[in-house]
Amino acid sequence: EALELCLVQLPGHETRVTEQPLTHMDELSARLVESLRPYLDIPFAFFGHSLGAIVSYEVAQRLLTELHLQPRHLLVSARRAPQIPLRRGISHQLPNEAFMRRLRQLKGTREEVLENTELMELMLPALRADFELDETYQRRASYLPLDCPVTAFGGMEDDEVPQEDLEAWREVTLNCFRLKMFPGDHFFIHSQSESLLASITEALLE
């Protein structure tokens, strides 16, 4: 059985850096569903890390509601379950200097990038938009449980997302749930990429 990888690139990011980044989850999930529709005639699964995890969940919920479709598997990484509220202060409205400190704290942006003033001026709108998407997110009370397997991944030294917040993903599905922890912090996906890819592949081929 073959797996084909399809990467999603949001407005304001990577090669779409000139586009206006999105800050409202409803608009983002609606646009993603519209873009993905031509590819949903075969079995599919979603993987998302951090903000990507909650975006994947929202798209899965919209597909269930609007098209009565479900992913074959939902794989989420380094993000608290959608029903758990934000436990820290809001970051997306911080002044630039304080926002940069927050980025350093997360250790997901290379120091040479943070020190490149011109590059950061280009990247800050999208980064702030990502933080706003995550920090203002609220799960709808009307959502029904999914009916696909859910697998969560986390970093053992992740100060942002404790293990119990990952275990809470089991509440979003009527199907089976698994949790796998890796050595590393919030961005363990870099240091543990080979092990993570092996775990994802194993889950998808079951």
VOTI-344776 format. One record per residue (C-alpha): residue in three letters; x, y, z. Coordinates in Angstrom, 3 decimals, m for minus. Layout:
// VOTI-344776
<atom><aa>ala</aa><px>X</px><py>Y</py><pz>Z</pz></atom>
...
END
This chain:
// VOTI-344776
<atom><aa>glu</aa><px>0.000</px><py>0.000</py><pz>0.000</pz></atom>
<atom><aa>ala</aa><px>1.422</px><py>3.368</py><pz>m1.071</pz></atom>
<atom><aa>leu</aa><px>1.259</px><py>6.663</py><pz>0.797</pz></atom>
<atom><aa>glu</aa><px>1.254</px><py>9.984</py><pz>m1.032</pz></atom>
<atom><aa>leu</aa><px>2.224</px><py>13.106</py><pz>0.893</pz></atom>
<atom><aa>cys</aa><px>0.327</px><py>16.345</py><pz>0.282</pz></atom>
<atom><aa>leu</aa><px>1.692</px><py>19.437</py><pz>2.050</pz></atom>
<atom><aa>val</aa><px>m0.614</px><py>22.330</py><pz>2.896</pz></atom>
<atom><aa>gln</aa><px>0.816</px><py>25.832</py><pz>2.666</pz></atom>
<atom><aa>leu</aa><px>m1.196</px><py>28.600</py><pz>4.320</pz></atom>
<atom><aa>pro</aa><px>m1.497</px><py>32.189</py><pz>3.010</pz></atom>
<atom><aa>gly</aa><px>1.366</px><py>34.351</py><pz>4.241</pz></atom>
<atom><aa>his</aa><px>3.772</px><py>31.412</py><pz>4.583</pz></atom>
<atom><aa>glu</aa><px>6.668</px><py>30.080</py><pz>2.516</pz></atom>
<atom><aa>thr</aa><px>6.036</px><py>30.734</py><pz>m1.201</pz></atom>
<atom><aa>arg</aa><px>2.716</px><py>32.485</py><pz>m0.331</pz></atom>
<atom><aa>val</aa><px>4.450</px><py>35.114</py><pz>1.789</pz></atom>
<atom><aa>thr</aa><px>2.930</px><py>38.005</py><pz>m0.196</pz></atom>
<atom><aa>glu</aa><px>m0.632</px><py>36.880</py><pz>0.637</pz></atom>
<atom><aa>gln</aa><px>m2.593</px><py>38.117</py><pz>3.645</pz></atom>
<atom><aa>pro</aa><px>m2.344</px><py>35.553</py><pz>6.481</pz></atom>
<atom><aa>leu</aa><px>m5.595</px><py>34.295</py><pz>7.987</pz></atom>
<atom><aa>thr</aa><px>m6.476</px><py>34.919</py><pz>11.632</pz></atom>
<atom><aa>his</aa><px>m9.920</px><py>33.264</py><pz>11.941</pz></atom>
<atom><aa>met</aa><px>m10.204</px><py>29.478</py><pz>12.154</pz></atom>
<atom><aa>asp</aa><px>m13.639</px><py>29.320</py><pz>10.490</pz></atom>
<atom><aa>glu</aa><px>m12.349</px><py>31.058</py><pz>7.368</pz></atom>
<atom><aa>leu</aa><px>m9.177</px><py>28.984</py><pz>7.301</pz></atom>
<atom><aa>ser</aa><px>m10.945</px><py>25.630</py><pz>7.673</pz></atom>
<atom><aa>ala</aa><px>m13.566</px><py>26.570</py><pz>5.059</pz></atom>
<atom><aa>arg</aa><px>m10.890</px><py>27.503</py><pz>2.517</pz></atom>
<atom><aa>leu</aa><px>m8.913</px><py>24.338</py><pz>3.260</pz></atom>
<atom><aa>val</aa><px>m11.958</px><py>22.121</py><pz>2.753</pz></atom>
<atom><aa>glu</aa><px>m12.648</px><py>23.827</py><pz>m0.577</pz></atom>
<atom><aa>ser</aa><px>m9.030</px><py>23.326</py><pz>m1.682</pz></atom>
<atom><aa>leu</aa><px>m8.923</px><py>19.690</py><pz>m0.533</pz></atom>
<atom><aa>arg</aa><px>m12.248</px><py>18.577</py><pz>m2.045</pz></atom>
<atom><aa>pro</aa><px>m10.750</px><py>17.373</py><pz>m5.367</pz></atom>
<atom><aa>tyr</aa><px>m8.415</px><py>15.039</py><pz>m3.460</pz></atom>
<atom><aa>leu</aa><px>m10.961</px><py>13.413</py><pz>m1.150</pz></atom>
<atom><aa>asp</aa><px>m12.148</px><py>10.675</py><pz>m3.515</pz></atom>
<atom><aa>ile</aa><px>m9.523</px><py>8.305</py><pz>m2.091</pz></atom>
<atom><aa>pro</aa><px>m8.689</px><py>7.397</py><pz>1.545</pz></atom>
<atom><aa>phe</aa><px>m6.901</px><py>10.276</py><pz>3.265</pz></atom>
<atom><aa>ala</aa><px>m5.439</px><py>11.171</py><pz>6.660</pz></atom>
<atom><aa>phe</aa><px>m4.336</px><py>14.396</py><pz>8.356</pz></atom>
<atom><aa>phe</aa><px>m1.191</px><py>15.162</py><pz>10.319</pz></atom>
<atom><aa>gly</aa><px>m0.630</px><py>18.492</py><pz>12.044</pz></atom>
<atom><aa>his</aa><px>1.998</px><py>19.762</py><pz>14.463</pz></atom>
<atom><aa>ser</aa><px>1.173</px><py>22.438</py><pz>17.068</pz></atom>
<atom><aa>leu</aa><px>m1.229</px><py>24.890</py><pz>15.369</pz></atom>
<atom><aa>gly</aa><px>m1.435</px><py>22.410</py><pz>12.495</pz></atom>
<atom><aa>ala</aa><px>m2.990</px><py>19.865</py><pz>14.854</pz></atom>
<atom><aa>ile</aa><px>m5.970</px><py>22.047</py><pz>15.656</pz></atom>
<atom><aa>val</aa><px>m6.315</px><py>23.094</py><pz>12.000</pz></atom>
<atom><aa>ser</aa><px>m6.423</px><py>19.396</py><pz>11.046</pz></atom>
<atom><aa>tyr</aa><px>m9.087</px><py>18.753</py><pz>13.680</pz></atom>
<atom><aa>glu</aa><px>m11.203</px><py>21.685</py><pz>12.473</pz></atom>
<atom><aa>val</aa><px>m10.992</px><py>20.513</py><pz>8.860</pz></atom>
<atom><aa>ala</aa><px>m11.990</px><py>16.998</py><pz>9.953</pz></atom>
<atom><aa>gln</aa><px>m14.976</px><py>18.431</py><pz>11.823</pz></atom>
<atom><aa>arg</aa><px>m16.050</px><py>20.528</py><pz>8.819</pz></atom>
<atom><aa>leu</aa><px>m15.763</px><py>17.502</py><pz>6.515</pz></atom>
<atom><aa>leu</aa><px>m17.903</px><py>15.460</py><pz>8.895</pz></atom>
<atom><aa>thr</aa><px>m20.574</px><py>18.159</py><pz>9.083</pz></atom>
<atom><aa>glu</aa><px>m20.658</px><py>19.286</py><pz>5.462</pz></atom>
<atom><aa>leu</aa><px>m19.657</px><py>16.239</py><pz>3.401</pz></atom>
<atom><aa>his</aa><px>m20.147</px><py>13.324</py><pz>5.826</pz></atom>
<atom><aa>leu</aa><px>m16.517</px><py>12.374</py><pz>5.254</pz></atom>
<atom><aa>gln</aa><px>m13.879</px><py>11.343</py><pz>7.767</pz></atom>
<atom><aa>pro</aa><px>m10.118</px><py>11.033</py><pz>7.483</pz></atom>
<atom><aa>arg</aa><px>m8.789</px><py>7.517</py><pz>7.728</pz></atom>
<atom><aa>his</aa><px>m6.689</px><py>8.710</py><pz>10.660</pz></atom>
<atom><aa>leu</aa><px>m6.122</px><py>11.994</py><pz>12.485</pz></atom>
<atom><aa>leu</aa><px>m2.556</px><py>12.434</py><pz>13.734</pz></atom>
<atom><aa>val</aa><px>m1.853</px><py>15.381</py><pz>16.007</pz></atom>
<atom><aa>ser</aa><px>1.390</px><py>16.587</py><pz>17.528</pz></atom>
<atom><aa>ala</aa><px>2.441</px><py>18.983</py><pz>20.303</pz></atom>
<atom><aa>arg</aa><px>m0.922</px><py>20.639</py><pz>20.821</pz></atom>
<atom><aa>arg</aa><px>m3.376</px><py>20.467</py><pz>23.696</pz></atom>
<atom><aa>ala</aa><px>m6.726</px><py>18.845</py><pz>22.893</pz></atom>
<atom><aa>pro</aa><px>m9.320</px><py>21.229</py><pz>21.397</pz></atom>
<atom><aa>gln</aa><px>m11.579</px><py>21.230</py><pz>24.460</pz></atom>
<atom><aa>ile</aa><px>m8.773</px><py>22.451</py><pz>26.761</pz></atom>
<atom><aa>pro</aa><px>m8.610</px><py>26.260</py><pz>27.069</pz></atom>
<atom><aa>leu</aa><px>m5.455</px><py>28.348</py><pz>26.811</pz></atom>
<atom><aa>arg</aa><px>m3.710</px><py>28.442</py><pz>30.192</pz></atom>
<atom><aa>arg</aa><px>m1.186</px><py>31.190</py><pz>29.473</pz></atom>
<atom><aa>gly</aa><px>m1.324</px><py>34.819</py><pz>28.444</pz></atom>
<atom><aa>ile</aa><px>m2.020</px><py>36.059</py><pz>24.920</pz></atom>
<atom><aa>ser</aa><px>1.121</px><py>36.560</py><pz>22.825</pz></atom>
<atom><aa>his</aa><px>m0.047</px><py>37.667</py><pz>19.385</pz></atom>
<atom><aa>gln</aa><px>m0.589</px><py>41.302</py><pz>20.455</pz></atom>
<atom><aa>leu</aa><px>2.742</px><py>41.735</py><pz>22.243</pz></atom>
<atom><aa>pro</aa><px>5.159</px><py>44.462</py><pz>21.084</pz></atom>
<atom><aa>asn</aa><px>7.806</px><py>43.167</py><pz>18.705</pz></atom>
<atom><aa>glu</aa><px>10.557</px><py>42.823</py><pz>21.307</pz></atom>
<atom><aa>ala</aa><px>8.373</px><py>40.823</py><pz>23.698</pz></atom>
<atom><aa>phe</aa><px>6.977</px><py>38.747</py><pz>20.831</pz></atom>
<atom><aa>met</aa><px>10.519</px><py>37.896</py><pz>19.737</pz></atom>
<atom><aa>arg</aa><px>11.295</px><py>36.756</py><pz>23.288</pz></atom>
<atom><aa>arg</aa><px>8.285</px><py>34.464</py><pz>23.074</pz></atom>
<atom><aa>leu</aa><px>9.585</px><py>33.002</py><pz>19.812</pz></atom>
<atom><aa>arg</aa><px>12.973</px><py>32.369</py><pz>21.422</pz></atom>
<atom><aa>gln</aa><px>11.258</px><py>30.678</py><pz>24.348</pz></atom>
<atom><aa>leu</aa><px>9.556</px><py>28.231</py><pz>21.985</pz></atom>
<atom><aa>lys</aa><px>12.867</px><py>27.399</py><pz>20.253</pz></atom>
<atom><aa>gly</aa><px>11.167</px><py>26.881</py><pz>16.915</pz></atom>
<atom><aa>thr</aa><px>12.839</px><py>29.742</py><pz>15.023</pz></atom>
<atom><aa>arg</aa><px>16.570</px><py>29.668</py><pz>14.352</pz></atom>
<atom><aa>glu</aa><px>18.576</px><py>32.410</py><pz>16.044</pz></atom>
<atom><aa>glu</aa><px>20.099</px><py>33.595</py><pz>12.758</pz></atom>
<atom><aa>val</aa><px>16.552</px><py>34.132</py><pz>11.465</pz></atom>
<atom><aa>leu</aa><px>15.505</px><py>36.019</py><pz>14.614</pz></atom>
<atom><aa>glu</aa><px>18.539</px><py>38.294</py><pz>14.250</pz></atom>
<atom><aa>asn</aa><px>17.822</px><py>39.065</py><pz>10.580</pz></atom>
<atom><aa>thr</aa><px>15.755</px><py>42.258</py><pz>10.833</pz></atom>
<atom><aa>glu</aa><px>14.576</px><py>42.323</py><pz>7.220</pz></atom>
<atom><aa>leu</aa><px>13.590</px><py>38.665</py><pz>7.230</pz></atom>
<atom><aa>met</aa><px>11.709</px><py>39.012</py><pz>10.519</pz></atom>
<atom><aa>glu</aa><px>9.795</px><py>42.026</py><pz>9.198</pz></atom>
<atom><aa>leu</aa><px>8.635</px><py>39.770</py><pz>6.382</pz></atom>
<atom><aa>met</aa><px>7.762</px><py>36.852</py><pz>8.676</pz></atom>
<atom><aa>leu</aa><px>6.180</px><py>38.618</py><pz>11.659</pz></atom>
<atom><aa>pro</aa><px>2.677</px><py>39.122</py><pz>10.164</pz></atom>
<atom><aa>ala</aa><px>2.318</px><py>35.386</py><pz>9.473</pz></atom>
<atom><aa>leu</aa><px>3.793</px><py>34.437</py><pz>12.849</pz></atom>
<atom><aa>arg</aa><px>1.423</px><py>36.768</py><pz>14.676</pz></atom>
<atom><aa>ala</aa><px>m1.488</px><py>35.403</py><pz>12.638</pz></atom>
<atom><aa>asp</aa><px>m0.528</px><py>31.836</py><pz>13.629</pz></atom>
<atom><aa>phe</aa><px>m0.440</px><py>32.806</py><pz>17.297</pz></atom>
<atom><aa>glu</aa><px>m3.809</px><py>34.548</py><pz>16.954</pz></atom>
<atom><aa>leu</aa><px>m5.355</px><py>31.482</py><pz>15.318</pz></atom>
<atom><aa>asp</aa><px>m4.125</px><py>29.296</py><pz>18.160</pz></atom>
<atom><aa>glu</aa><px>m4.768</px><py>31.676</py><pz>21.069</pz></atom>
<atom><aa>thr</aa><px>m8.295</px><py>32.708</py><pz>20.068</pz></atom>
<atom><aa>tyr</aa><px>m9.425</px><py>29.202</py><pz>19.146</pz></atom>
<atom><aa>gln</aa><px>m12.549</px><py>27.851</py><pz>20.834</pz></atom>
<atom><aa>arg</aa><px>m14.028</px><py>24.466</py><pz>20.074</pz></atom>
<atom><aa>arg</aa><px>m17.709</px><py>24.585</py><pz>19.181</pz></atom>
<atom><aa>ala</aa><px>m19.973</px><py>22.975</py><pz>21.785</pz></atom>
<atom><aa>ser</aa><px>m22.080</px><py>21.498</py><pz>18.975</pz></atom>
<atom><aa>tyr</aa><px>m19.254</px><py>19.341</py><pz>17.614</pz></atom>
<atom><aa>leu</aa><px>m19.888</px><py>15.598</py><pz>17.521</pz></atom>
<atom><aa>pro</aa><px>m17.078</px><py>13.126</py><pz>18.226</pz></atom>
<atom><aa>leu</aa><px>m15.117</px><py>12.001</py><pz>15.192</pz></atom>
<atom><aa>asp</aa><px>m15.281</px><py>8.353</py><pz>14.198</pz></atom>
<atom><aa>cys</aa><px>m11.711</px><py>7.861</py><pz>13.037</pz></atom>
<atom><aa>pro</aa><px>m8.632</px><py>6.707</py><pz>14.954</pz></atom>
<atom><aa>val</aa><px>m6.673</px><py>9.523</py><pz>16.598</pz></atom>
<atom><aa>thr</aa><px>m2.972</px><py>9.328</py><pz>17.406</pz></atom>
<atom><aa>ala</aa><px>m1.236</px><py>12.045</py><pz>19.416</pz></atom>
<atom><aa>phe</aa><px>2.505</px><py>12.688</py><pz>19.623</pz></atom>
<atom><aa>gly</aa><px>4.350</px><py>14.788</py><pz>22.167</pz></atom>
<atom><aa>gly</aa><px>7.760</px><py>15.819</py><pz>23.432</pz></atom>
<atom><aa>met</aa><px>8.737</px><py>14.649</py><pz>26.920</pz></atom>
<atom><aa>glu</aa><px>10.395</px><py>18.006</py><pz>27.672</pz></atom>
<atom><aa>asp</aa><px>7.697</px><py>20.165</py><pz>26.081</pz></atom>
<atom><aa>asp</aa><px>6.891</px><py>22.899</py><pz>28.625</pz></atom>
<atom><aa>glu</aa><px>4.002</px><py>24.123</py><pz>26.450</pz></atom>
<atom><aa>val</aa><px>1.976</px><py>20.909</py><pz>26.196</pz></atom>
<atom><aa>pro</aa><px>1.983</px><py>18.474</py><pz>29.140</pz></atom>
<atom><aa>gln</aa><px>1.207</px><py>14.818</py><pz>28.542</pz></atom>
<atom><aa>glu</aa><px>m2.253</px><py>15.037</py><pz>30.120</pz></atom>
<atom><aa>asp</aa><px>m3.257</px><py>17.679</py><pz>27.555</pz></atom>
<atom><aa>leu</aa><px>m2.273</px><py>15.257</py><pz>24.800</pz></atom>
<atom><aa>glu</aa><px>m4.110</px><py>12.359</py><pz>26.436</pz></atom>
<atom><aa>ala</aa><px>m7.265</px><py>14.499</py><pz>26.354</pz></atom>
<atom><aa>trp</aa><px>m7.408</px><py>14.035</py><pz>22.564</pz></atom>
<atom><aa>arg</aa><px>m8.980</px><py>10.629</py><pz>23.298</pz></atom>
<atom><aa>glu</aa><px>m12.216</px><py>12.521</py><pz>24.029</pz></atom>
<atom><aa>val</aa><px>m12.614</px><py>13.769</py><pz>20.444</pz></atom>
<atom><aa>thr</aa><px>m13.228</px><py>10.347</py><pz>18.860</pz></atom>
<atom><aa>leu</aa><px>m15.440</px><py>7.302</py><pz>19.256</pz></atom>
<atom><aa>asn</aa><px>m12.685</px><py>5.242</py><pz>17.643</pz></atom>
<atom><aa>cys</aa><px>m9.354</px><py>4.151</py><pz>19.110</pz></atom>
<atom><aa>phe</aa><px>m6.792</px><py>6.566</py><pz>20.530</pz></atom>
<atom><aa>arg</aa><px>m3.040</px><py>6.237</py><pz>20.984</pz></atom>
<atom><aa>leu</aa><px>m0.387</px><py>8.481</py><pz>22.470</pz></atom>
<atom><aa>lys</aa><px>3.334</px><py>8.293</py><pz>21.804</pz></atom>
<atom><aa>met</aa><px>5.898</px><py>10.488</py><pz>23.559</pz></atom>
<atom><aa>phe</aa><px>9.351</px><py>11.308</py><pz>22.164</pz></atom>
<atom><aa>pro</aa><px>12.484</px><py>12.796</py><pz>23.741</pz></atom>
<atom><aa>gly</aa><px>12.624</px><py>16.531</py><pz>23.110</pz></atom>
<atom><aa>asp</aa><px>10.775</px><py>19.825</py><pz>23.545</pz></atom>
<atom><aa>his</aa><px>7.906</px><py>21.438</py><pz>21.610</pz></atom>
<atom><aa>phe</aa><px>9.791</px><py>20.982</py><pz>18.339</pz></atom>
<atom><aa>phe</aa><px>10.826</px><py>17.362</py><pz>18.869</pz></atom>
<atom><aa>ile</aa><px>9.723</px><py>16.798</py><pz>15.266</pz></atom>
<atom><aa>his</aa><px>13.172</px><py>18.045</py><pz>14.169</pz></atom>
<atom><aa>ser</aa><px>15.362</px><py>15.959</py><pz>16.453</pz></atom>
<atom><aa>gln</aa><px>13.103</px><py>12.892</py><pz>16.268</pz></atom>
<atom><aa>ser</aa><px>12.019</px><py>13.166</py><pz>12.640</pz></atom>
<atom><aa>glu</aa><px>12.952</px><py>9.615</py><pz>11.607</pz></atom>
<atom><aa>ser</aa><px>11.230</px><py>7.995</py><pz>14.603</pz></atom>
<atom><aa>leu</aa><px>8.178</px><py>10.201</py><pz>14.158</pz></atom>
<atom><aa>leu</aa><px>7.878</px><py>9.377</py><pz>10.453</pz></atom>
<atom><aa>ala</aa><px>8.148</px><py>5.680</py><pz>11.268</pz></atom>
<atom><aa>ser</aa><px>5.360</px><py>6.006</py><pz>13.846</pz></atom>
<atom><aa>ile</aa><px>3.140</px><py>7.934</py><pz>11.420</pz></atom>
<atom><aa>thr</aa><px>3.702</px><py>5.362</py><pz>8.679</pz></atom>
<atom><aa>glu</aa><px>2.974</px><py>2.505</py><pz>11.071</pz></atom>
<atom><aa>ala</aa><px>m0.296</px><py>4.129</py><pz>12.176</pz></atom>
<atom><aa>leu</aa><px>m1.431</px><py>4.774</py><pz>8.595</pz></atom>
<atom><aa>leu</aa><px>m0.645</px><py>1.278</py><pz>7.313</pz></atom>
<atom><aa>glu</aa><px>m2.419</px><py>m0.582</py><pz>10.108</pz></atom>
END
